[in-house]
């Protein structure tokens, strides 16, 4: 049920956009765009994060405004630049389909409701856990699971301090961090947009300006472009940028290459995931 709803464009106002439109499961759970297109070709201003392993994030959205997957689902359904619909409209369309109505009655004992749609999609998303990455196998004792270069990259990843934010089972996804800790980011990168204020837009606390949820690095080799606005195209660029602005170091090219080799080992497996690490 949840999988069918995830791929159902009737969740959008004009029946053109499904969850899978921005979260292509075969290709890493993203659409490969800096920012996604919604109904009528409308463009948002935030990069769509991968839906794989999203249930393990401590909060949802870059600014953490949703605590659960169920709460997160409200956002794209109703935002004008995404699906631009409403729950009464979605529910009416689903219950107007005899087959779909019957599926809801079989699964929930009654017709579609907003709560039941949210629960079904969220339960499907909870099944999207990627397992058995080369790095997982390495941690389990298989020394040949990753290359010498990737092992050196893992050592450097820890030595430089990347693991201070990117740690835990998701290698991230469990805390907020300011973008521009060591060197100001927004003053030199581009004109500051509303979305660049991050967590501040939720809390209105001055200390939360430019604070974002640290993204998980699992499957990161499949999820370009990077950053909250999709402004960075490659992992090499991203590692250099993070070194400069987050850690206050200029990482040499050979070390960048080693860290990127390590990041490639974080690509896991899932039946829905067809893309492989380049």
QUIUR-V699926 format. One record per pair of residues at least 24 apart in sequence whose ideal C-beta (glycine too) atoms are under 6 Angstrom apart, sorted by the first residue. I is the first residue (numbers start at 1). J is the second residue. D is the distance in Angstrom with one decimal. If there is no record, write none. Layout:
I&J&D ; I&J&D
//
This chain:
1&103&5.8 ; 1&107&5.0 ; 1&120&4.6 ; 2&120&4.0 ; 2&121&5.0 ; 2&123&5.0 ; 2&124&2.8 ; 3&124&5.0 ; 5&120&5.5 ; 5&121&5.2 ; 6&121&5.7 ; 6&124&5.6 ; 10&93&4.7 ; 11&83&5.8 ; 11&90&5.5 ; 12&39&5.5 ; 12&83&3.8 ; 12&85&5.5 ; 13&39&5.6 ; 13&84&4.2 ; 13&85&4.3 ; 14&39&5.2 ; 17&83&5.3 ; 22&48&4.4 ; 23&51&4.2 ; 25&272&4.1 ; 26&274&4.0 ; 27&275&4.6 ; 28&219&5.6 ; 28&222&3.2 ; 28&223&4.9 ; 28&275&5.3 ; 30&223&4.9 ; 34&225&5.3 ; 34&230&3.0 ; 35&230&5.6 ; 38&81&4.8 ; 38&82&4.2 ; 39&84&4.7 ; 42&81&4.4 ; 44&81&4.7 ; 45&195&4.7 ; 46&195&5.6 ; 46&228&5.9 ; 47&228&5.9 ; 47&229&6.0 ; 47&230&3.7 ; 50&223&5.0 ; 51&125&5.8 ; 51&128&5.9 ; 52&128&4.9 ; 52&130&5.3 ; 52&219&5.7 ; 53&129&5.8 ; 53&170&5.9 ; 53&216&5.9 ; 53&218&5.6 ; 54&125&5.9 ; 55&125&5.9 ; 55&126&4.3 ; 56&170&5.3 ; 57&173&4.2 ; 58&174&4.8 ; 59&213&5.9 ; 62&212&5.2 ; 62&213&5.7 ; 62&228&4.6 ; 63&198&5.2 ; 63&199&5.1 ; 63&201&5.8 ; 63&202&5.2 ; 64&213&5.2 ; 65&202&4.8 ; 69&122&3.8 ; 69&125&5.4 ; 70&118&4.4 ; 70&122&4.8 ; 73&118&4.9 ; 73&121&5.6 ; 87&114&3.9 ; 130&219&5.9 ; 130&268&3.0 ; 130&270&4.8 ; 131&268&5.4 ; 131&269&5.8 ; 132&269&4.9 ; 133&266&5.4 ; 133&267&5.7 ; 133&268&4.1 ; 134&265&4.2 ; 135&265&4.2 ; 135&266&5.3 ; 146&265&4.6 ; 149&258&5.3 ; 149&261&4.4 ; 150&261&4.3 ; 150&262&4.7 ; 150&265&5.0 ; 152&258&4.6 ; 153&258&3.8 ; 153&259&4.4 ; 153&261&4.8 ; 153&262&3.1 ; 154&262&4.7 ; 156&255&5.3 ; 156&258&5.7 ; 156&259&5.5 ; 157&259&5.5 ; 157&262&5.7 ; 160&247&5.7 ; 161&247&5.4 ; 165&214&4.6 ; 166&217&5.2 ; 170&216&3.8 ; 170&218&5.7 ; 171&217&4.1 ; 171&218&5.9 ; 172&214&4.7 ; 172&215&5.3 ; 172&216&4.3 ; 172&217&5.3 ; 173&216&3.9 ; 175&214&5.6 ; 176&211&4.9 ; 176&213&5.8 ; 177&214&5.1 ; 178&210&5.3 ; 178&211&5.2 ; 179&210&5.0 ; 179&212&5.8 ; 180&210&6.0 ; 180&245&5.3 ; 181&246&5.1 ; 182&246&5.9 ; 182&247&5.8 ; 182&248&3.3 ; 183&244&5.8 ; 183&245&4.9 ; 185&245&4.8 ; 217&266&5.5 ; 218&266&5.1 ; 219&267&5.3 ; 220&263&5.4 ; 221&263&6.0 ; 221&264&4.7 ; 221&267&5.5 ; 221&277&4.6 ; 222&275&5.1 ; 235&260&4.7 ; 235&263&5.7 ; 236&260&5.8
//
